Amino acid sequence: MRIIAGEFKSRRLKTLPGAKTRPTSDKLRETLFNVLGASVQGAVFADCYAGSGAVGLEALSRGAEFVYLLENHRPAVRVIEQNLKSLGLEEGYQVLALDVCAGLRLLERDGARLDLVFLDPPYKAAEEYARALALLGDSKLLAPAARVIAEHHPRLPLEERYGALARTRTLRHGDSALSFYTIA
């Protein structure tokens, strides 16, 4: 796994060994960031269910102002910390070693405003999509033009709406799909 573009282009990232995690592939990350384009520049980005942190680190590499990396699996948090250290990053991010919904509620209490949110829970944890999307759709966390993107299995039916969030687009890519939501 590597950073695709930006300041850290081609830098390698560590991932958790074994088949227990499903990192977002380089090709799917490239598709995601091609769609997001210039909106990443200066954005406050949240990488939820961050795993290795690859998506959030890609956002930092492409000019995000600040990235929150939310991950509650301790071995994954250690991998994120190793990746941050290997890139020499000392600021511009915060790792929240919490359940994603608990982390999002903490950010809301702290007054954070998110421009871009990426959700990638384990495909088998379908209830996590509904929990996180519903929380985001009913929160004050999202900036007015925010976008929320959920990576999911193409056969997992996500709702068209979650509170104020409405799906605007779905891209299928192999055994993954990206659903894009904005505030309606």
N, C-alpha and C positions, 0 to 999 in steps of 0.2 A: 504494500500500500504506500502511496506517495501523495504529496501535494501536487496538484495539477498545474496551477498558475499563480502568478503574483510573486510577492517578495520571497516566498519559500519554495518556489517552483522546483519540482523534481526531488525535494527532500523526502527521505523515507520516514515512515511512521511505524511504530510498533503496534501490534494488535494482540489480543488475547489468544493464546494457543487453543487449538481444539475447535470443535464444531458447535460449541454452545452459543457462541455469538455469531451474528451475521452482519459483518461490516458493510456499509454502503460501498458498492463497487466504485472504482475509479470512473468507469463510463457513466454510471448513474449520477455521481457527483458532478461530473462534467456537464451532463444534461441539465441538472438542477441549476448550476451556476451560470450556464448559458441563458437559461430562462430568466434568472434573477438579474443578470447583467449589471448595469451600473448602480442598481438599487443597493448593492452590498456596500459600496463606498460610503463610509461615514455612518453606517447603520449600527444599531444595537441589536445583536443577534443572539438568540437562545438555541443551543443545541441540546435538545431534550432526549434522554436515553442515549447519551453521548457515546457510550462504548469506548473506542480508542480516542475519541475527540476529533476524528478526521474531518467531519463536516464543519465544526466550529473553527478548527485550525485553518481549513481552506478559506473560510470567511475572513479570518484575520489576515491571511496571506493576500487576499484580494481587497483589503482596505477597510474592513469593518472597524468601526471605532471601538467597540467593546463586545466581548462574547462571554455569555454565561454558558458553562458546560455543566449540565445536570445529569448526574449518574449516581445510583445508590449501590451498585455492585462494587465492593471494595477493591477486588483485583483490577477491575476496569478503571477505577479512580487512580490507582497506582500507574497504570499504563498511560492515562491522560497526563499525569504529572511528569512521567518520563519523557513523553512527546513534547510537552511544553519546555522542559529543560533542554532537550536535544536541539530545539529551535532557538534557544537562547532568549525565550520570552520571559519577561519579569513583570510586565504590566499589560493592561488592555483586556484582561480576562478575570473571571472568578469561577472557580470550580465549586459546585454545590454538591456535596456527597449526601444527597437526600433523595427520597422518593420524589418523582417529578412534580406531582401535584403539591406536595408540601413545599418544594422549592419554589414553584410558581406563586403560591400563596405568600411565601416569605418575600419574594421580589415585589409583589403587589403592595404588601405592608410597607416595604421600604421605598415605595414610590417609583419603582423602575417603569420605564416605558419602552416596549419592545417594537422594533420595526420589522424584524423577520424572526420567525419561530420555525424550527425544523423538529418534527416529531418522528421518531423511529423506534417505537417499542418492539419487543419481540413479536413476530407475526402471530404466534400462538396466544398472545395476551390481548385478544381483541377488545376486552373491556378497558384496557389502558387507553386506546384511541378515544373511546367515548368519554372517559373520565377527564383526560387532558383537554380534548377539544371543547367539551362542555364548560370546563373551568375557564378556558381562554375566552370562549364566547360570552361568558357572563361576567368577566373581570374588567378592571380598568387598566390592565397591563399593556394593552395594545395601543400603539400610536394610531392616529386616524387613518393613515394609509398603509397600515401593517398588512403583512401577508403571513399566513400560517401554511406550512407545507407538511403533509403527512406522507411518509413512505410506508406502503402497505402491499400486501399480496393482492394481485388484481382481482381475485375472487372474494376478497373481504369487502362486503358492502358498507361503506361509510355513508353517513347521513348527508343529505344536501345542505342541512343547516344545523348549527350548534349555537343556540342563543343568537348573538349578533353576527356570527360567522356564517357566510354562505359560500358554497363551493363554486368556483369560477372555471375550473379546468381540471382535467385528469389526463396525465400522460402515462402510457403503458410502456414499459421497457423490460423485455424478457419476463422474469418471474417476479418483477416488482412494478409498482405503480406509484406515481406522485400525484396527490390530490392537493390543489391549491385553494385556499380559502381567504376571503377578505371580509372586512366589516361591511355589512349590507346597510 
